Amino acid sequence: MTETIMRIESFKPMAERFRGYLPVVVDVETGGFDWNRNALLEIAAVPIELDADGRYVPGETCSAHIEPAPGTTAISSSALRFQSNPPVSTSTTTGR
């Protein structure tokens, strides 16, 4: 019990961590799985902020499309296979 109380008391609120900065969620979209050949296509960042009640909320999203670097592929065939779902045929029904 004492150990649990000590852990709670030594817990630092998020606003006091990272030298006062709050975390940022970063997402990147690439054209494939090989960073040497497949282009970086888009990057986005969302800061995690504290609202008036001290709850974590997403801040304003910032994003940018990136022109692929020379010599890189905008999207690889393996990435297309990974991201694609097989088409659903509406012409045939099975009565299910």
N, C-alpha and C positions, 0 to 999 in steps of 0.2 A: 504494500500500500504506500509506504513512504517513497519507494522508488518511482511509483506512478506519479505521485504528487511532485516530486523533484523534476521529472521529465516534463510535466505540464508547465511548471513554473519556469523552466529554462527554455521553453518554446518561444521563438521569436516570431512575431507577426510578420506576414509577407512584406508589409510596408517598410519594415526595418531591415530586411535582408538585402543582399546585393547592393550594398552601399546606398540604399534608399531608392534604387530603381526597381520597378516592377517588371516581371517577365514579359517576353514577347513570343508569340507563336509564329513560326516562319514555315511557309509551305512553298515548295518548288515543284514545277511541272517540267518534266524532261521529255525528250523525244525517244527515249529508250533506256536501256540498262547499262550501256558502256559510256562512261563519262568522257572517254577520249574521242568517240565518234558521234555520239548523239547530243543534240543541242539542248541547252537550257532554254525553255520557251516562255516561262512565266514565273514570277516570284511574288509572293504576297506575305504581308505581316499584319498581325493583329495584336496590339498591346493589351495586356490584362490589367484592368484598372480596378480600383476600389470605389464602390458607390458610397453614398452618404451613410448607409447602414453598415459599412465595412465588408460588404459582400463582393466577391470577385465577379466582374462583368467584362465582356469583350468591349474593347474600345473601337475606334474607327479603323476600318480595314484600309490598308494601303497596298495597291498591287500594280504591277507593270508587266506588259508583254515585252519580250526580249527578242530582238532580231537574231536569228541563229548565226553563230560565228562562221566565217568562211571555212569550208572543209568539213563541216558537221552535217549530219542528217537531221532533218526536222522531225521525222518520226520513223522508227525502225519497224520492220515487218514483225519482229518478235514482240514489240510493244503493242502493235495493233492486235496481234493474236491474244495477248494478255488482257487487253482492255475491252475487246469486242465480245459481245454476246451473240450466240447464233441467232439468226433472224427467226422470228415467229411467223409461221405461215398461217394466214387467216383464210386461205382458200379451201383447206381441208379441215373438217371437224370430226371428232371422234364420238361426239354425243356424251361426253363426260360432263 
